Amino acid sequence: PWDIVLCTSGTLISCENAVVVLIIFHNPSLRAPMFLLIGSLALADLLAGIGLIINFVFAYLLQSEATKLVTIGLIVASFSASVGSLLAITVDRYLSLYYALTYNSERTVTFTYVMLILLWGASICIGLLPVMGWNCLRDESTCSVIRPLTKNNAAVLSVSFLLMFALMLQLYIQICKIVMRHAHQIALQHHFLATSHYVTTRKGVSTLAIILGTFAACWMPFTLYSLIADYTYPSIYTYATLLPATYNSIINPVIYAFRNQEIQKALWLICCGCIPSNLSQRARSPSDV
C-alpha cells in the first residue's frame, strides 16, 4: 500500500509540474530569471515524480540491481535539484529586493544561468554516486533507510539539506526586513501608515512563513530520521517520513508558479483564450515576494 501511495503521489507530481514546464517553455515572455528558476523547480519536481513512478514499476516488473541503482539515482538527483532550485529562488528574491535598481540587467540573467548550471551539475553528480559504486549492495550493514544508499550518503544529503534550510531561513529573514521597510516607505508616501502598512506587512510575513514552514514540515521529518536511523529500522517509519517530502513537490507549483500573475495569465489563455479583468488589472504589492 505504501508503494501505491508513493506512485500515486509521483503521478500527481508529474502531471502538476508538467503543466508548469509546458507553460514556461511555450511562452517566450516567460524568460526572466524568476521564471527560469521556477521552470527549473518544476522540471526537477517533474523528474522526481517520474522517478517515483519508475521505481514502482521496476520494483514489481523488472527487479534488478542495475534498475534499482538508476532509479534511486534519478530520484536523488531530482529531489536534490528541487531543493537546490528552492534555494536559488530564495537567493533571486533576495537580490531582486536588495538590488532593486540594478536587478533587471544582463548580469542578473548571467548569474541565474550560473546558478542553474551549478545546482543541476551538483545534483547530477549526487545522483550518479550510487551508480558509480557508492551503494550498499555488497555490504548490507552500511545501508541507510533507503536501500541502496549508504548511511554516509544519506548523512551527507541530510546535512546538506540542513545547511540549505539554515541559509534559506537567514535569507527569508532579510527579505522580511526589506519588505517591511518598503511597505513602511510606501505607506508614508500615501499617508495611510496605520492600516495599509500593517496589512501589507502582515501579508508579506505570512507568505514567507507559509513558504518556509511548508518546506520545513515536508522535508525535516525525513532529514532527521535518515540521520539517526538505518536499514534495521521498520520500513513503515521510512515511508511515513518520506511521503511528506514528496508532498513538497506537489505544493511547490501552487506556491511558486500558480500564484504568479504572469503564469496565471498564460494558464487562462491556454484554458479559455482570455484573461479575467481582475487579473489583468491587479497591481503588484510589496508582499508579493
PEURRA-V900198 format. One record per residue. N is the residue number from 1. OMEGA is omega in degrees with one decimal (* if undefined). BURIAL is # if it has 16 or more other ideal C-beta (glycine too) atoms within 10 Angstrom, else .. Layout:
BEGIN
n=[N | N]
omega=[OMEGA | OMEGA]
burial=[BURIAL | BURIAL]
END
This chain:
BEGIN
n=[1 | 2 | 3 | 4 | 5 | 6 | 7 | 8 | 9 | 10 | 11 | 12 | 13 | 14 | 15 | 16 | 17 | 18 | 19 | 20 | 21 | 22 | 23 | 24 | 25 | 26 | 27 | 28 | 29 | 30 | 31 | 32 | 33 | 34 | 35 | 36 | 37 | 38 | 39 | 40 | 41 | 42 | 43 | 44 | 45 | 46 | 47 | 48 | 49 | 50 | 51 | 52 | 53 | 54 | 55 | 56 | 57 | 58 | 59 | 60 | 61 | 62 | 63 | 64 | 65 | 66 | 67 | 68 | 69 | 70 | 71 | 72 | 73 | 74 | 75 | 76 | 77 | 78 | 79 | 80 | 81 | 82 | 83 | 84 | 85 | 86 | 87 | 88 | 89 | 90 | 91 | 92 | 93 | 94 | 95 | 96 | 97 | 98 | 99 | 100 | 101 | 102 | 103 | 104 | 105 | 106 | 107 | 108 | 109 | 110 | 111 | 112 | 113 | 114 | 115 | 116 | 117 | 118 | 119 | 120 | 121 | 122 | 123 | 124 | 125 | 126 | 127 | 128 | 129 | 130 | 131 | 132 | 133 | 134 | 135 | 136 | 137 | 138 | 139 | 140 | 141 | 142 | 143 | 144 | 145 | 146 | 147 | 148 | 149 | 150 | 151 | 152 | 153 | 154 | 155 | 156 | 157 | 158 | 159 | 160 | 161 | 162 | 163 | 164 | 165 | 166 | 167 | 168 | 169 | 170 | 171 | 172 | 173 | 174 | 175 | 176 | 177 | 178 | 179 | 180 | 181 | 182 | 183 | 184 | 185 | 186 | 187 | 188 | 189 | 190 | 191 | 192 | 193 | 194 | 195 | 196 | 197 | 198 | 199 | 200 | 201 | 202 | 203 | 204 | 205 | 206 | 207 | 208 | 209 | 210 | 211 | 212 | 213 | 214 | 215 | 216 | 217 | 218 | 219 | 220 | 221 | 222 | 223 | 224 | 225 | 226 | 227 | 228 | 229 | 230 | 231 | 232 | 233 | 234 | 235 | 236 | 237 | 238 | 239 | 240 | 241 | 242 | 243 | 244 | 245 | 246 | 247 | 248 | 249 | 250 | 251 | 252 | 253 | 254 | 255 | 256 | 257 | 258 | 259 | 260 | 261 | 262 | 263 | 264 | 265 | 266 | 267 | 268 | 269 | 270 | 271 | 272 | 273 | 274 | 275 | 276 | 277 | 278 | 279 | 280 | 281 | 282 | 283 | 284 | 285 | 286 | 287 | 288 | 289]
omega=[179.6 | 178.0 | 178.0 | 178.5 | 178.5 | 178.0 | 176.8 | 177.0 | 177.9 | 178.0 | 178.7 | 177.4 | -177.4 | -177.9 | -175.8 | -176.9 | 175.0 | 177.8 | -179.2 | -179.9 | -179.6 | 179.4 | -177.9 | -177.7 | -174.4 | 178.3 | -179.8 | -179.7 | -179.4 | -180.0 | 177.2 | -179.4 | -179.2 | -178.2 | 174.5 | 179.7 | 175.6 | 176.8 | 176.5 | 177.9 | -179.4 | 178.7 | 178.8 | 179.2 | 176.5 | 178.4 | 177.4 | 177.5 | 177.5 | 178.5 | 177.8 | 178.3 | 179.8 | 179.0 | 178.7 | -178.4 | -178.4 | -177.9 | -176.1 | -176.7 | -174.8 | -176.5 | 176.0 | -179.4 | -177.9 | -180.0 | 178.6 | 179.3 | 180.0 | -178.1 | -179.5 | 176.2 | 178.0 | -178.9 | -179.8 | 179.9 | -177.4 | 179.7 | 175.1 | 177.3 | 178.4 | 179.0 | 177.5 | 177.6 | 176.3 | 176.5 | 179.5 | 176.7 | 178.5 | 178.0 | -179.5 | 179.2 | 178.1 | -179.3 | -179.1 | 178.1 | -176.4 | 178.1 | -173.5 | -175.1 | -176.2 | -175.4 | -177.7 | -179.9 | -179.3 | 179.4 | 179.3 | 178.2 | 179.0 | 179.2 | 178.8 | 178.4 | 178.0 | 177.4 | -178.8 | 179.7 | -178.8 | -175.4 | 178.5 | 175.9 | 178.6 | -179.4 | 178.6 | 178.2 | 178.2 | 179.5 | -179.6 | -177.3 | 178.5 | -179.6 | -177.2 | 175.1 | 179.7 | 179.7 | -174.6 | -177.4 | -178.4 | -179.7 | -173.7 | -178.8 | 179.4 | -176.2 | 174.5 | 179.4 | 176.7 | 177.5 | 12.6 | 175.0 | 176.9 | 177.9 | 178.1 | 178.4 | 179.3 | 179.9 | 178.3 | 178.7 | -178.3 | 179.1 | 177.4 | 178.2 | -179.1 | 177.2 | 177.3 | 179.9 | 178.6 | 178.8 | 177.5 | 179.0 | 179.8 | 179.8 | -179.9 | 173.8 | 177.6 | 177.1 | -179.8 | 178.4 | -179.7 | 178.9 | 179.5 | 179.6 | 178.4 | 179.6 | 178.8 | -179.7 | 178.9 | -179.8 | 178.3 | -179.7 | -177.1 | 173.4 | 173.1 | -175.6 | -169.1 | -174.6 | -172.1 | -179.5 | -179.4 | -177.7 | -177.8 | 179.6 | -179.9 | 178.7 | 179.3 | 179.2 | 179.6 | 178.9 | 179.6 | 179.1 | 178.4 | -179.2 | -176.2 | -179.9 | 177.8 | 179.3 | -179.2 | -178.3 | -178.7 | -170.6 | -172.8 | 179.7 | -179.0 | 179.8 | -178.9 | -179.5 | -179.3 | 177.0 | -173.2 | -173.5 | 173.8 | -172.8 | -178.9 | -179.6 | 178.3 | -176.9 | -179.5 | 178.1 | 177.6 | 178.7 | -175.7 | 178.5 | 180.0 | -177.5 | 176.3 | 178.0 | 177.5 | 178.8 | 178.6 | 178.6 | 174.2 | -176.6 | -175.8 | 179.5 | 179.8 | -176.3 | -169.0 | -175.4 | -171.5 | 174.3 | -178.5 | -174.4 | -178.6 | 177.8 | 175.1 | 178.8 | -179.9 | 179.5 | 177.7 | 179.0 | 179.5 | -174.0 | -173.8 | 176.4 | 179.5 | 177.8 | 177.9 | -177.3 | -179.4 | 179.1 | -177.9 | -177.2 | -175.7 | 179.7 | 179.2 | -178.0 | 178.8 | -179.1 | 178.5 | -176.5 | *]
burial=[. | . | . | . | . | # | # | . | # | # | . | # | # | # | . | # | # | # | # | # | # | . | # | # | . | . | # | . | . | # | . | # | # | # | # | # | # | # | # | # | # | # | # | # | # | # | # | # | # | # | # | # | # | # | # | # | . | # | . | . | . | . | . | . | . | . | # | # | # | # | # | # | # | # | # | # | # | # | # | # | # | # | # | # | # | # | # | # | # | # | # | # | # | # | # | # | # | . | . | . | . | . | # | . | . | . | . | # | . | . | . | # | . | . | # | # | . | . | # | # | . | . | # | . | . | # | # | # | # | # | . | . | . | # | # | # | . | . | . | . | . | # | # | # | # | # | # | # | # | # | # | . | # | # | . | . | # | # | . | # | # | . | . | # | # | . | . | # | . | . | # | # | . | . | # | # | . | # | # | # | . | # | # | . | . | # | # | . | . | . | . | . | . | . | . | . | # | . | . | # | # | . | # | # | . | . | # | # | . | . | # | # | . | # | # | . | . | # | # | # | # | # | # | . | # | # | # | . | # | . | # | . | . | . | . | . | . | # | . | . | # | # | # | . | # | # | # | # | # | # | # | # | # | . | # | # | # | . | . | # | . | # | # | # | # | # | # | . | . | . | . | . | . | . | . | . | . | . | . | . | . | . | . | . | # | # | # | . | #]
END
